[in-house]
Amino acid sequence: MAHMNDIAAWIAPVATIIAAVMTAANLGARITGWGFVVFTIGSICWCFVAIGTGQHNLLFTNGFLTLVNALGIWRWLGRQSRYEDGGAAAAKRSAIAPVPTLVDVGSIAGRKLIGRDGKPLGQIIDGMMRGSDNTLAYVVVSEGGVGGVGERLHAMDPQEIIFGDDGARCQLDLGQLQARPVIEPGAWPKSLDDGFRS
């Protein structure tokens, strides 16, 4: 039993760290879902440690976390991954059919924006939709900085961007994107014509 507790005491923190990285990275429903699987392994191991050391608070906390992790598995590996599969299947079928190519709106955020020279310019972080006609008003692109620190945000007209399976492409180079007006993280424009169009 002591040997099992020693193994659990090593697995628990390692699994917790790996799972935290997997879920925080936001690499899609499946990676997030598997992150919750790893979290579950960690919380079960923490329960073994708690039982072996008589730490009732640790046992209660990780017993509860095991239930929360099971919910995360159901949501991300079950429900959310099916939604992603549905969007990807529709996009794939539309690409080979005589209809306009579809893009899964949920997949726009997080796509790399590739410039005319084939080099990444930044990352699309969000898009704003017009409520009147349900079309994209503008897309917000992040460039520069590391991990969000020092990044600059720019609003781009969706007509400038071609969305595809491999990301998003535009005819700008990095200098042209950097020359665009910078928008504040907490004060996005009400429209592209609100002094933000280049």
HELIX and SHEET records of a PDB file:
HELIX    1   1 ALA A    2  ALA A   24  1                                  23    
HELIX    2   2 ALA A   29  THR A   53  1                                  25    
HELIX    3   3 HIS A   56  ILE A   73  1                                  18    
HELIX    4   4 TRP A   74  GLN A   80  3                                   7    
HELIX    5   5 SER A   81  ALA A   95  1                                  15    
HELIX    6   6 VAL A  105  SER A  107  5                                   3    
HELIX    7   7 PRO A  158  GLU A  160  5                                   3    
HELIX    8   8 LEU A  174  GLN A  178  1                                   5    
SHEET    1   A 6 ARG A 152  MET A 156  0                                        
SHEET    2   A 6 LEU A 136  GLU A 143 -1                                        
SHEET    3   A 6 PRO A 120  MET A 129 -1                                        
SHEET    4   A 6 LYS A 112  ILE A 114 -1                                        
SHEET    5   A 6 GLY A 167  ARG A 169  1                                        
SHEET    6   A 6 ILE A 162  GLY A 164 -1                                        
END                                                                             
